[in-house]
């Protein structure tokens, strides 16, 4: 992000801030959607983060820290939104395609669906660290900065997130064994 644009927005330039919002809005929504697994909650968290950005931007001392600072606002808004909406809703988006699906496309959709369902079943802390690390491709130092936790905490949280996600995915992959009708009546 251009430091001059940030400085202009810090001084109240609404056009500069609108340019910043235009640059980060889709990415913010994508991160919030992956953390919260709910479109409406992600929209609310994104809006809250952008509002907080406008309100607190004048307090940002170093424009070079804007990216980490802005994602920190977003993650905090996601946590707040999650507390506000304790229940999860299923969000199904059906999109039109211009071409028939190939087996590779179907496999990719199945893999993505399994991953989404797995992410939905792990904790918010684990989802946040996974999204920041792999969706935004942040190095662990940046993830620690965004989450406001020590580097070691991020490393251990990431390891636990991998374990939790692996456990959920493996449990989903196991065939369910139903007792036969004669065993069920014993």
Beta strands, then each sheet from edge to edge (+ up, - down):
end
